[in-house]
Amino acid sequence: MIVARTSNGRYRVWCFSLLAIAGVACGGGASTSGTGGGPGSAGTGGNVGSTGSGGAGTAGSAGEAGTSGNAGTVGSTGTAGAGNGGSAGNGGNGGNGGNIGSTGSAGASGSAGTGGNAAGRGGATGAGGRGGSTSTAGTTGTAGSGAGGRGGTTGSAGSTGTGGGAGAAMPSAGCGTASAAPMSGHFTIDASGTMREYIIKIPTGYDRNHPYRLIVAFHGRMYDAASVDAGGAPSPSGPYYGIEPLSGGSAIFVAAQALSTSWTNANDIPYVNAMIARFKTDLCIDQRRIFATGFSMGAIQTIALGCAEADVFRAIAPMSGSLNGGTCSGTQQLAYWGSHGTNDPTINISMGRAVRDAFRTRNHCTTTTVAGSPSGCVNYQGCDAGYPVVWCEFDGVHEPPPYSGSAIWAFLSQF
């Protein structure tokens, strides 16, 4: 090796020595290329070295997730003389893999509740969509960009405007008893010191070990329990507003009798509670599936029970009713089906809509609706799972809708 005697010569000696030993270029070091990643920025160029010995540029550090980072630019060569090498540019890192999207949930048991869309999350470029309360099946989460992204799992389907079931049956104390088979007919009961009447219809082939639905029906001011049980006016479609013929023996029906035809007596709610207590003891009923329905004044009583005793009833179905006293006490959710004639001269439809809105708010539904069945009915969206709100308006006066039996049974039987 030839040694020069100038300052620049000494520099060349050291440079050639380093070249021989490490294979390192003199001056600023070139940066390494960034590995694949996400939108990582290209590494910055090395600064021109100042006086001193020229060292190799450092390796590029990892960039953030996303598409492949651009390689760092080569550091500028240090000027001759004692100068430090330029720093290497930072390379882009490998992208982080996408997380698995979370699964959209289905409704509670029974008919499916509101379905959740699957939420897929991509890489660091952005999170995927969260499951919503829509009625369609959840979509598959999109795979994250960069290495290792995996798509979200598919959300379960939910049906529009329907609620989940009430869960497994809760048999009453009367289930499995060895007493004689109960009878249909007229009965009386003491309710807070007042003797009250009711009519009960037991399914043919009653099974003492099977928990039945219990449906309590209330008559209007101009009618009575006998008209409800027989299926006469104002609902010629059949007994219990046309619901009982469609039940297929899966429910016990009760026609309650008001005092002086009016459901405004202070004893009315204690009367209903006394009947239910008796039925739980003497019959095999499902305590999670107790329902109420009624027309006109009977609808007002149905609504009053729904407002005050949502912990007793799973759902109510009033027809052409209004709020008793203009308010609805309580906050617990309750599945709600309601109907009203658009030309009702007795109870204006605006009063029926006020009841609907009280339960829509209680069940945390939005004001968005989708068309239901039959025509004229709508299903409110975004309600709490298992607590749907269905509203039916029809071209009629103060009367049950012509489809009362089929529509109400379809609503109640989903639970």
C-alpha positions as CSV (number, residue, x, y, z in Angstrom):
1,M,0.0,0.0,0.0
2,I,1.3,3.4,-1.0
3,V,1.1,6.1,1.7
4,A,0.7,9.8,0.7
5,R,2.0,12.5,3.0
6,T,-0.7,15.0,2.8
7,S,-3.9,15.4,4.9
8,N,-5.8,14.2,1.9
9,G,-3.5,11.3,1.6
10,R,-4.0,10.3,5.2
11,Y,-7.7,10.3,4.5
12,R,-7.3,8.1,1.5
13,V,-5.2,5.6,3.5
14,W,-7.9,5.2,6.1
15,C,-10.6,5.0,3.4
16,F,-8.8,2.3,1.5
17,S,-8.2,0.4,4.7
18,L,-11.9,0.6,5.6
19,L,-12.7,-0.5,2.1
20,A,-10.5,-3.5,2.4
21,I,-11.7,-4.6,5.8
22,A,-15.5,-3.9,5.8
23,G,-16.3,-3.3,2.2
24,V,-17.8,0.1,3.2
25,A,-18.0,2.9,0.8
26,C,-16.3,6.2,1.7
27,G,-18.5,9.2,2.4
28,G,-22.1,9.1,3.4
29,G,-23.7,5.6,3.7
30,A,-26.5,4.4,1.5
31,S,-29.7,3.6,3.4
32,T,-31.3,0.2,3.2
33,S,-34.6,-0.2,1.4
34,G,-37.8,0.0,3.5
35,T,-39.6,-3.3,3.7
36,G,-43.3,-3.5,2.7
37,G,-45.5,-1.5,4.9
38,G,-48.2,0.9,5.1
39,P,-48.2,4.2,3.9
40,G,-44.7,4.8,5.3
41,S,-43.0,7.8,4.0
42,A,-39.7,7.5,2.1
43,G,-36.7,7.9,4.2
44,T,-35.1,11.3,4.4
45,G,-31.8,11.8,2.7
46,G,-28.6,11.9,4.7
47,N,-27.1,15.2,5.5
48,V,-23.7,16.2,4.1
49,G,-21.1,15.2,6.6
50,S,-19.1,17.8,8.5
51,T,-15.5,17.7,9.2
52,G,-14.3,14.4,10.7
53,S,-14.1,10.8,9.6
54,G,-16.8,9.5,7.3
55,G,-18.9,6.8,8.8
56,A,-21.5,4.6,7.2
57,G,-25.1,5.6,7.3
58,T,-27.3,3.8,9.8
59,A,-30.0,1.4,8.6
60,G,-33.4,2.6,7.9
61,S,-35.9,2.1,10.7
62,A,-39.4,0.6,10.3
63,G,-42.2,2.7,8.9
64,E,-45.9,2.4,9.8
65,A,-48.4,0.0,8.5
66,G,-49.8,0.3,5.0
67,T,-48.5,0.0,1.6
68,S,-44.8,-0.6,1.0
69,G,-42.6,2.2,2.1
70,N,-40.2,3.7,-0.4
71,A,-36.6,3.0,0.1
72,G,-34.6,5.7,1.8
73,T,-32.4,7.9,-0.4
74,V,-28.7,7.5,-0.4
75,G,-26.9,9.8,2.0
76,S,-24.7,12.4,0.3
77,T,-21.1,11.7,0.2
78,G,-19.0,13.6,2.8
79,T,-16.6,16.0,1.3
80,A,-13.0,15.2,1.1
81,G,-11.1,15.7,4.3
82,A,-12.2,14.7,7.7
83,G,-15.9,14.5,7.5
84,N,-18.6,12.3,9.0
85,G,-20.6,10.2,6.5
86,G,-24.1,11.2,5.8
87,S,-26.9,9.5,7.8
88,A,-28.9,6.9,5.9
89,G,-32.6,7.6,5.2
90,N,-35.2,5.8,7.2
91,G,-36.8,3.0,5.4
92,G,-40.5,2.1,5.5
93,N,-41.6,-0.8,7.9
94,G,-43.7,-3.9,7.1
95,G,-47.4,-3.2,7.4
96,N,-49.3,-4.4,10.5
97,G,-51.7,-7.2,9.7
98,G,-55.5,-6.4,9.8
99,N,-57.4,-7.5,12.8
100,I,-60.2,-9.9,12.6
101,G,-63.6,-8.1,12.3
102,S,-66.0,-8.8,15.1
103,T,-69.1,-10.8,14.4
104,G,-72.5,-9.0,14.2
105,S,-74.9,-10.4,16.8
106,A,-78.2,-12.0,16.2
107,G,-81.4,-11.3,18.0
108,A,-82.5,-13.1,21.2
109,S,-83.9,-16.6,20.9
110,G,-87.2,-17.0,19.0
111,S,-87.5,-15.0,15.9
112,A,-84.2,-13.3,15.2
113,G,-83.7,-9.9,16.7
114,T,-82.1,-7.0,15.1
115,G,-79.0,-8.4,13.2
116,G,-75.5,-6.8,13.4
117,N,-73.3,-6.3,10.4
118,A,-69.9,-7.8,10.9
119,A,-67.2,-5.2,11.7
120,G,-64.1,-5.8,9.7
121,R,-60.9,-3.8,10.7
122,G,-58.2,-3.3,8.2
123,G,-54.6,-2.4,8.9
124,A,-53.6,0.9,10.3
125,T,-55.1,2.6,7.3
126,G,-58.4,2.7,9.1
127,A,-60.9,0.6,11.1
128,G,-63.7,-1.3,9.5
129,G,-67.4,-0.7,10.0
130,R,-69.1,-1.6,13.2
131,G,-72.2,-3.9,13.3
132,G,-75.4,-1.9,13.1
133,S,-79.0,-2.6,14.0
134,T,-80.1,-3.3,10.5
135,S,-82.2,-6.1,9.5
136,T,-79.9,-7.6,7.0
137,A,-77.1,-10.1,7.4
138,G,-73.8,-8.7,8.5
139,T,-71.3,-8.2,5.7
140,T,-67.8,-9.7,5.8
141,G,-65.1,-7.5,7.2
142,T,-62.6,-6.3,4.7
143,A,-59.1,-7.7,5.0
144,G,-56.5,-5.2,6.3
145,S,-53.9,-3.9,3.9
146,G,-50.4,-5.0,4.5
147,A,-49.2,-8.4,5.6
148,G,-51.5,-10.8,7.4
149,G,-54.8,-8.9,7.1
150,R,-57.8,-11.2,7.8
151,G,-61.4,-10.4,7.0
152,G,-64.1,-10.1,9.7
153,T,-66.5,-12.9,10.3
154,T,-70.0,-12.6,8.9
155,G,-72.8,-11.1,11.1
156,S,-75.9,-13.1,11.8
157,A,-79.1,-12.3,10.1
158,G,-81.9,-10.4,11.8
159,S,-85.5,-10.0,10.7
160,T,-87.0,-6.5,10.3
161,G,-89.5,-5.3,12.9
162,T,-89.5,-8.5,14.9
163,G,-88.2,-9.2,18.3
164,G,-86.3,-12.0,19.8
165,G,-88.2,-14.6,21.9
166,A,-88.6,-14.4,25.7
167,G,-86.2,-17.2,26.3
168,A,-86.9,-20.6,27.7
169,A,-90.4,-21.2,29.2
170,M,-90.8,-20.3,32.9
171,P,-93.4,-22.9,34.1
172,S,-95.8,-21.7,36.8
173,A,-96.5,-23.5,40.1
174,G,-99.5,-25.1,38.5
175,C,-97.4,-27.1,36.0
176,G,-97.3,-30.9,36.8
177,T,-100.1,-30.8,39.5
178,A,-102.3,-33.8,39.9
179,S,-105.5,-31.8,40.1
180,A,-108.3,-32.5,37.7
181,A,-108.2,-31.0,34.3
182,P,-109.3,-27.3,34.4
183,M,-112.6,-26.3,32.7
184,S,-113.5,-23.5,30.3
185,G,-116.4,-21.2,31.4
186,H,-117.5,-18.3,33.6
187,F,-115.8,-17.8,36.9
188,T,-115.6,-15.2,39.7
189,I,-112.7,-14.0,41.8
190,D,-112.3,-11.7,44.8
191,A,-110.2,-8.7,43.9
192,S,-109.5,-6.4,46.9
193,G,-112.9,-7.2,48.4
194,T,-114.8,-6.9,45.1
195,M,-116.2,-9.9,43.3
196,R,-115.3,-9.8,39.7
197,E,-116.1,-12.1,36.7
198,Y,-114.1,-13.5,33.8
199,I,-114.4,-16.2,31.1
200,I,-111.6,-18.6,30.4
201,K,-111.0,-20.9,27.4
202,I,-108.7,-23.9,28.0
203,P,-107.2,-25.5,24.9
204,T,-108.6,-28.9,23.9
205,G,-106.3,-31.7,25.1
206,Y,-104.8,-29.5,27.8
207,D,-101.5,-30.8,29.0
208,R,-100.7,-30.1,32.7
209,N,-97.0,-30.4,32.0
210,H,-96.9,-27.9,29.1
211,P,-96.5,-24.2,29.9
212,Y,-99.1,-22.3,27.8
213,R,-99.1,-18.7,26.7
214,L,-101.7,-16.6,28.5
215,I,-103.6,-14.0,26.5
216,V,-106.0,-11.7,28.4
217,A,-108.5,-9.7,26.3
218,F,-110.5,-6.6,27.3
219,H,-113.8,-5.5,25.7
220,G,-114.9,-2.0,24.7
221,R,-117.4,0.1,26.6
222,M,-120.4,-1.0,24.5
223,Y,-119.5,-4.7,24.7
224,D,-118.7,-7.4,27.4
225,A,-116.6,-10.5,28.1
226,A,-119.2,-12.7,26.4
227,S,-118.9,-10.9,23.1
228,V,-115.1,-11.2,23.2
229,D,-115.3,-15.0,24.0
230,A,-118.0,-15.6,21.3
231,G,-116.3,-13.5,18.6
232,G,-119.3,-11.2,18.0
233,A,-119.3,-7.5,17.4
234,P,-117.2,-5.5,17.0
235,S,-114.9,-8.3,15.7
236,P,-116.8,-10.8,13.7
237,S,-113.6,-12.5,12.6
238,G,-113.7,-14.9,15.6
239,P,-113.3,-15.3,19.3
240,Y,-110.8,-13.0,21.1
241,Y,-110.6,-10.6,18.2
242,G,-109.9,-13.4,15.8
243,I,-106.7,-14.5,17.6
244,E,-107.9,-17.7,19.3
245,P,-108.8,-19.7,16.2
246,L,-105.3,-19.1,14.9
247,S,-103.5,-20.2,18.1
248,G,-103.8,-23.9,17.4
249,G,-104.4,-24.7,21.1
250,S,-101.1,-23.1,22.1
251,A,-102.6,-20.5,24.4
252,I,-105.1,-20.1,27.3
253,F,-107.5,-17.2,26.6
254,V,-109.3,-15.1,29.2
255,A,-112.0,-12.5,28.5
256,A,-112.0,-10.0,31.4
257,Q,-115.3,-8.3,32.5
258,A,-115.3,-4.6,33.5
259,L,-117.5,-3.1,36.2
260,S,-120.3,-1.1,34.6
261,T,-118.7,-1.7,31.2
262,S,-115.9,0.8,32.0
263,W,-112.2,0.1,32.6
264,T,-111.6,3.2,34.7
265,N,-112.2,1.5,38.1
266,A,-109.3,1.7,40.6
267,N,-109.9,-2.0,41.2
268,D,-109.1,-3.0,37.6
269,I,-105.4,-3.6,37.8
270,P,-105.7,-5.5,41.2
271,Y,-108.4,-7.5,39.5
272,V,-106.1,-8.5,36.6
273,N,-103.3,-9.3,39.0
274,A,-105.6,-11.5,41.1
275,M,-106.6,-13.5,38.0
276,I,-103.0,-14.0,36.9
277,A,-102.0,-15.1,40.4
278,R,-104.8,-17.7,40.3
279,F,-103.8,-18.9,36.9
280,K,-100.2,-19.4,37.9
281,T,-101.3,-21.6,40.8
282,D,-104.1,-23.6,39.1
283,L,-102.8,-23.8,35.5
284,C,-99.6,-24.6,33.7
285,I,-98.7,-21.2,32.1
286,D,-95.5,-19.8,30.8
287,Q,-94.8,-16.8,33.1
288,R,-92.5,-15.2,30.4
289,R,-95.3,-15.2,27.9
290,I,-98.3,-13.3,29.3
291,F,-100.0,-10.9,26.8
292,A,-102.9,-8.4,26.8
293,T,-105.1,-7.1,24.0
294,G,-108.2,-5.0,23.8
295,F,-110.3,-2.6,21.8
296,S,-111.4,1.0,22.6
297,M,-112.0,1.2,26.3
298,G,-110.4,-2.3,26.5
299,A,-107.4,-0.9,24.6
300,I,-107.1,1.9,27.2
301,Q,-107.0,-0.8,29.9
302,T,-104.4,-2.8,27.9
303,I,-102.2,0.3,27.6
304,A,-102.6,1.1,31.3
305,L,-101.4,-2.4,32.1
306,G,-98.5,-2.1,29.7
307,C,-97.4,1.2,31.2
308,A,-97.6,0.1,34.9
309,E,-96.8,-3.6,34.7
310,A,-94.3,-4.3,31.9
311,D,-92.6,-6.7,34.2
312,V,-95.7,-8.9,34.1
313,F,-96.6,-8.7,30.3
314,R,-94.3,-9.7,27.5
315,A,-96.2,-7.7,24.9
316,I,-99.5,-5.8,24.4
317,A,-101.7,-5.2,21.3
318,P,-104.2,-2.4,21.8
319,M,-106.6,-1.3,19.1
320,S,-108.0,2.2,18.9
321,G,-106.8,3.3,22.3
322,S,-105.3,6.2,24.2
323,L,-103.3,6.9,27.3
324,N,-105.3,6.9,30.5
325,G,-104.8,10.4,32.0
326,G,-102.4,11.3,29.1
327,T,-99.3,9.7,30.7
328,C,-97.6,6.3,30.7
329,S,-95.8,5.5,33.9
330,G,-92.7,3.2,34.1
331,T,-89.6,2.9,31.9
332,Q,-89.2,-0.9,31.3
333,Q,-89.3,-2.0,27.7
334,L,-92.4,-3.8,26.4
335,A,-93.1,-5.2,22.9
336,Y,-95.9,-3.1,21.3
337,W,-98.3,-3.6,18.5
338,G,-101.0,-1.0,17.9
339,S,-103.7,-0.1,15.3
340,H,-106.0,2.8,14.7
341,G,-108.5,3.8,12.0
342,T,-107.6,7.0,10.2
343,N,-111.2,8.3,10.4
344,D,-111.9,7.4,14.0
345,P,-114.5,9.9,15.4
346,T,-114.4,8.5,18.9
347,I,-110.7,8.4,19.8
348,N,-108.8,10.6,17.3
349,I,-105.9,8.9,15.7
350,S,-103.5,11.5,17.1
351,M,-104.2,9.9,20.5
352,G,-103.3,6.5,19.3
353,R,-100.1,7.9,17.8
354,A,-99.2,9.4,21.1
355,V,-99.4,5.9,22.7
356,R,-97.2,4.5,19.9
357,D,-94.6,7.2,20.5
358,A,-94.6,6.5,24.2
359,F,-93.6,2.9,23.7
360,R,-91.3,3.7,20.8
361,T,-89.4,6.0,23.1
362,R,-89.4,3.5,25.9
363,N,-88.0,0.8,23.6
364,H,-85.4,3.3,22.2
365,C,-86.6,2.9,18.6
366,T,-85.7,5.5,16.0
367,T,-88.3,7.3,13.9
368,T,-87.3,5.4,10.8
369,T,-89.8,2.8,9.6
370,V,-90.0,0.0,7.0
371,A,-93.2,-1.3,5.5
372,G,-94.7,-4.2,7.4
373,S,-97.5,-6.7,6.8
374,P,-100.4,-6.3,6.2
375,S,-100.4,-3.1,4.1
376,G,-100.6,0.0,6.3
377,C,-98.4,-1.5,9.0
378,V,-94.9,-0.3,9.7
379,N,-92.0,-1.6,11.7
380,Y,-89.9,0.9,13.7
381,Q,-86.2,0.5,13.4
382,G,-83.4,0.5,16.0
383,C,-85.6,-0.8,18.9
384,D,-84.0,-2.6,21.8
385,A,-83.5,-6.3,20.9
386,G,-86.6,-8.3,21.6
387,Y,-88.8,-5.2,22.0
388,P,-90.2,-4.3,18.6
389,V,-92.8,-1.6,17.9
390,V,-95.4,-2.2,15.1
391,W,-97.9,0.4,14.1
392,C,-100.9,-0.2,11.8
393,E,-103.2,2.5,10.4
394,F,-106.1,1.6,8.2
395,D,-108.9,3.3,6.4
396,G,-111.7,2.9,8.9
397,V,-113.5,4.4,11.9
398,H,-113.7,3.3,15.5
399,E,-113.3,-0.4,15.0
400,P,-110.7,-3.2,15.1
401,P,-108.8,-3.6,11.8
402,P,-110.2,-6.3,9.5
403,Y,-106.9,-8.2,9.9
404,S,-106.8,-8.0,13.7
405,G,-106.6,-11.8,14.3
406,S,-103.9,-12.7,11.8
407,A,-101.7,-9.6,12.5
408,I,-101.9,-9.8,16.3
409,W,-101.3,-13.5,16.4
410,A,-98.3,-13.1,14.1
411,F,-96.9,-10.5,16.5
412,L,-97.5,-12.4,19.7
413,S,-96.5,-15.8,18.5
414,Q,-93.0,-14.7,17.7
415,F,-92.2,-14.5,21.5
